[in-house]
Amino acid sequence: MPAGPKGDCFGAANTTNYNAAAAPRNDGTTTFPQQQQSTTTDPVNPYPILPITGYLCTMSDLLVNKVANSGLITLDLGQFLPKGEIKVFDLKDFLFMGLILKEKDYREALKARTWEEFEGQNVAVTCTTDAIIPVWAFMLAVTYLEPVAKDVFLGTAEEMHKHLLLKNIEGVAVEPYTEQRIVVKGCGETPIDNVAYAAITKVLRPVAKSIMYGEPCSTVPIYKKK
């Protein structure tokens, strides 16, 4: 049975007189009959059975219409998640016996290395062993990575992922959210670190009319401009 046009679950073109009661269905929808074509009688059920055609109106249709007319802006933080792979530059590969960093050998190894694999990439500079690495060693690696990489971060790949997420949020243009009622989406397909929710609140607080958390159908108030 066809669904009605978007925004009108009864069907915008339907002008037939509804002369039969709406019939609830087990799947959560309700059928609104367009016309009565014929009637039959069930020997067990004395009431007439009406073969009908009509549009289906679902609860999701009604919810979409309600949300669309509410003036709320839903903000999904998933749009700020970093795109692409994070490459790792691991200083453990330059350690003597996996424990000691020899300055002369390290400098020569960096000079002789090719850097094409990091071109245009987000690179996390780290050391995955328990060796004590002097600060200058990380700084020296960055001097080689910065000219070719998209971004360089000192830390693990997971830490860089969080860094890039926050960087994307802090760089958002606030004009579309100025004096708006905003719902920060709380449930998504991809888990998002809690720091992202704090960061977007910090960005939106000075400009938003109100901030809520959750879904448009069920929100928790966070902030309302006085």
C-alpha positions as CSV (number, residue, x, y, z in Angstrom):
1,M,0.0,0.0,0.0
2,P,1.6,3.3,-1.0
3,A,2.8,5.8,1.6
4,G,1.6,9.4,1.4
5,P,3.7,12.2,0.0
6,K,6.4,13.4,2.5
7,G,5.0,15.9,4.9
8,D,1.4,14.7,4.5
9,C,0.8,11.2,5.7
10,F,-2.8,11.3,4.6
11,G,-1.8,12.0,0.9
12,A,-1.9,15.5,-0.5
13,A,-3.9,14.5,-3.5
14,N,-6.5,12.5,-1.6
15,T,-9.9,14.2,-1.7
16,T,-12.1,11.2,-1.2
17,N,-14.6,11.3,1.6
18,Y,-13.4,9.1,4.4
19,N,-16.6,7.2,5.2
20,A,-15.0,4.4,7.1
21,A,-13.2,4.4,10.4
22,A,-9.4,4.3,10.4
23,A,-8.2,0.8,10.9
24,P,-5.2,0.2,13.2
25,R,-2.6,-2.4,12.1
26,N,-0.3,-4.6,14.1
27,D,2.8,-3.1,12.5
28,G,2.2,0.3,14.2
29,T,0.6,2.0,11.2
30,T,-3.0,3.1,10.6
31,T,-4.9,2.7,7.3
32,F,-7.1,5.6,6.3
33,P,-9.6,4.4,3.7
34,Q,-10.0,6.3,0.5
35,Q,-13.2,4.8,-0.8
36,Q,-15.6,2.0,-0.2
37,Q,-15.8,-0.4,-3.2
38,S,-17.8,-3.2,-1.9
39,T,-18.7,-5.0,1.3
40,T,-18.7,-8.6,2.4
41,T,-19.9,-10.2,5.5
42,D,-17.9,-12.7,7.7
43,P,-20.3,-15.3,9.2
44,V,-18.3,-15.0,12.5
45,N,-18.0,-11.2,12.4
46,P,-21.3,-9.4,11.6
47,Y,-19.6,-6.2,10.8
48,P,-19.0,-5.4,7.1
49,I,-15.5,-5.9,5.8
50,L,-14.4,-2.9,3.6
51,P,-11.8,-3.6,0.9
52,I,-10.0,-0.2,1.0
53,T,-7.0,1.6,-0.5
54,G,-5.3,4.5,1.1
55,Y,-2.1,6.0,2.4
56,L,-0.2,4.7,5.4
57,C,0.6,7.1,8.3
58,T,3.4,5.9,10.5
59,M,4.6,7.3,13.9
60,S,7.9,8.1,12.2
61,D,6.1,10.2,9.6
62,L,4.4,12.1,12.4
63,L,7.6,12.6,14.3
64,V,9.5,13.9,11.3
65,N,6.7,16.4,10.6
66,K,6.8,17.5,14.3
67,V,10.6,17.9,14.3
68,A,10.6,19.7,11.0
69,N,8.2,22.3,12.3
70,S,9.8,22.7,15.7
71,G,12.6,25.0,14.7
72,L,15.2,22.7,16.2
73,I,18.6,22.2,14.6
74,T,20.0,18.7,15.2
75,L,23.8,18.6,15.3
76,D,25.5,15.3,14.9
77,L,29.1,15.3,16.1
78,G,29.9,12.4,13.8
79,Q,30.4,15.0,11.0
80,F,33.5,16.2,12.9
81,L,35.2,12.8,13.1
82,P,38.6,12.8,11.4
83,K,38.7,11.5,7.8
84,G,41.4,9.1,6.5
85,E,44.1,7.0,8.1
86,I,46.4,8.2,10.9
87,K,50.0,7.1,10.2
88,V,52.3,6.4,13.1
89,F,56.0,7.4,13.2
90,D,57.5,5.1,15.8
91,L,60.9,6.0,17.3
92,K,61.4,2.5,18.6
93,D,62.6,1.6,15.1
94,F,65.7,3.9,15.7
95,L,66.7,2.5,19.1
96,F,69.9,0.6,19.6
97,M,69.0,-2.8,21.0
98,G,65.4,-1.4,21.4
99,L,66.5,0.6,24.4
100,I,68.9,3.4,23.7
101,L,68.7,6.3,21.2
102,K,72.1,7.2,19.9
103,E,72.1,10.8,18.6
104,K,74.5,10.4,15.7
105,D,72.9,7.2,14.4
106,Y,69.4,8.7,14.8
107,R,70.3,11.9,12.9
108,E,71.9,9.9,10.1
109,A,68.9,7.5,9.9
110,L,66.5,10.4,9.6
111,K,68.6,12.0,6.8
112,A,68.7,8.7,4.8
113,R,65.0,7.9,5.2
114,T,62.4,8.6,2.6
115,W,59.2,10.4,3.7
116,E,56.8,9.9,0.8
117,E,54.6,7.5,2.8
118,F,53.7,10.4,5.1
119,E,52.8,12.9,2.4
120,G,49.4,14.4,3.0
121,Q,48.8,12.2,6.0
122,N,48.0,12.8,9.6
123,V,51.0,11.5,11.5
124,A,51.3,10.6,15.2
125,V,54.8,10.7,16.5
126,T,55.4,8.2,19.4
127,C,57.5,5.5,20.9
128,T,55.8,2.3,21.6
129,T,58.5,0.9,24.0
130,D,59.4,1.9,27.5
131,A,62.6,3.5,26.5
132,I,63.4,7.0,27.7
133,I,63.3,9.3,24.7
134,P,64.8,12.8,25.0
135,V,62.5,15.7,23.9
136,W,64.8,16.8,21.2
137,A,64.4,13.5,19.4
138,F,60.7,14.1,18.9
139,M,61.3,17.6,17.8
140,L,63.9,16.5,15.2
141,A,61.4,14.0,13.7
142,V,58.8,16.7,13.4
143,T,61.2,18.8,11.3
144,Y,61.2,16.1,8.7
145,L,57.5,15.3,8.9
146,E,56.1,18.8,8.9
147,P,57.0,19.7,5.3
148,V,55.2,16.6,3.9
149,A,52.5,15.7,6.4
150,K,49.0,17.1,6.6
151,D,49.3,17.4,10.4
152,V,51.8,16.1,13.0
153,F,50.9,15.3,16.6
154,L,53.0,14.0,19.5
155,G,51.2,11.0,20.9
156,T,49.4,7.7,20.0
157,A,47.1,7.3,17.0
158,E,44.1,7.3,19.4
159,E,45.3,10.5,21.0
160,M,45.7,12.1,17.6
161,H,42.2,11.0,16.6
162,K,40.9,12.9,19.6
163,H,43.1,15.9,18.8
164,L,41.8,16.1,15.3
165,L,38.2,15.7,16.4
166,L,38.5,18.7,18.8
167,K,40.3,20.7,16.2
168,N,37.4,20.1,13.8
169,I,34.9,21.2,16.4
170,E,36.8,24.3,17.5
171,G,37.0,25.4,13.8
172,V,33.2,25.1,13.2
173,A,31.5,28.2,11.7
174,V,29.1,29.4,14.4
175,E,26.9,31.7,12.1
176,P,24.4,28.9,11.2
177,Y,23.8,28.3,15.0
178,T,23.5,31.9,16.1
179,E,20.2,32.4,18.1
180,Q,19.1,28.9,17.2
181,R,17.7,26.1,19.3
182,I,20.2,23.3,19.0
183,V,20.0,19.6,19.8
184,V,23.4,17.9,20.1
185,K,22.7,14.4,18.9
186,G,23.4,11.9,21.7
187,C,23.2,8.5,20.0
188,G,25.1,7.7,16.8
189,E,26.5,4.7,14.9
190,T,30.1,5.7,15.9
191,P,31.0,6.2,19.6
192,I,32.3,9.7,20.2
193,D,34.5,10.7,23.1
194,N,32.9,12.8,25.9
195,V,35.4,15.6,25.4
196,A,33.8,16.3,22.0
197,Y,30.5,17.1,23.8
198,A,32.2,19.5,26.2
199,A,34.0,21.1,23.2
200,I,30.9,21.7,21.2
201,T,29.1,23.2,24.2
202,K,32.0,25.6,24.7
203,V,31.7,26.7,21.0
204,L,27.9,27.0,20.9
205,R,27.3,28.5,24.4
206,P,28.1,32.2,23.4
207,V,25.8,32.2,20.3
208,A,23.0,29.7,20.7
209,K,19.5,30.5,22.0
210,S,19.4,27.1,23.7
211,I,21.3,23.8,23.7
212,M,19.9,20.4,24.3
213,Y,21.3,16.9,24.4
214,G,19.7,13.7,23.0
215,E,17.1,13.4,20.2
216,P,14.5,15.9,19.0
217,C,11.8,13.6,20.5
218,S,13.5,13.3,23.9
219,T,16.0,15.9,25.0
220,V,17.8,17.0,28.1
221,P,18.1,20.8,28.5
222,I,21.7,22.0,28.8
223,Y,21.6,25.8,28.3
224,K,19.0,28.4,27.7
225,K,19.8,32.0,26.9
226,K,18.2,34.5,29.4
